[in-house]
Amino acid sequence: MTQRDVAASVRTDNGNGATRERNEREILAAAERVFANHGYRGASLAAIAAQAGLPKSNLLYYMGSKRGLYVRLLERMMARWNALLDDISADDDPAEVLEAFIRSKMQLSRRHPEGSRLFAAEILAGAPFLQDYLRGDLRDWVQARAAIFRQWAERGLMDPVDPVWLIFLIWSATQHYADFEAQVLGITDRDALSDADVEEITVFLTRMVLKGCGVAPRADESER
């Protein structure tokens, strides 16, 4: 990246934080589509820039590198998925937490299917870009949530199921409808999942998970 390119990128920002935020948002959205469709090796910064409608120099100015952009997308997807469980405590109702987590994951997979597929492709490839994250921040995050689930079990609020396997189950079950959309649509003879379909799936998964964990459903959930 030349000094002229950097200067042009800075002028594009024009000292406006809103401009930078908008450009980064457009870059991330474009990169998510390109990486999901072509994988890391098949994607190029030129293709991402074209999708975003920005010069390639702006991509480098904002994101630094192809690798940095790719890892940022993957970590952003995990942060989105897990944000709901960030602030839970042993005093919360497990039925409410688990239902909300499943519902949130279903909605995020529906709104960001490319991001879900991108993460799945990275894991299937052996997670070459995410090893530090998986063995560091994400492992710590899972263990902290698992400790709360164990406290719920000790208080008799749920069965003593393995909390790590439970988190894996919820991740995989909710992501299935985005990652394997073609399979779901082909078998069910649909062109797309409707809002009603997604709600039906969400209720089904919630019931299965709560029942499997020995958690009594919330009153309004049991009436559905």
Salt bridges, closest charged atoms under 4 A:
ASP13 OD2 - ARG20 NH1 3.60
GLU24 OE2 - ARG20 NE 3.10
GLU24 OE1 - ARG72 NH2 3.24
GLU32 OE2 - ARG76 NH2 3.36
GLU32 OE2 - ARG80 NH1 3.83
GLU99 OE2 - ARG103 NH2 3.95
GLU99 OE1 - ARG218 NH2 2.74
GLU99 OE2 - ARG224 NH2 3.88
GLU181 OE1 - ARG117 NH2 2.94
ASP195 OD1 - ARG110 NH2 2.69
ASP197 OD2 - ARG190 NE 3.01
GLU199 OE1 - ARG103 NH1 2.65
GLU199 OE2 - ARG224 NH1 3.22
ASP220 OD1 - ARG218 NH1 3.32
GLU221 OE1 - ARG224 NH1 3.30
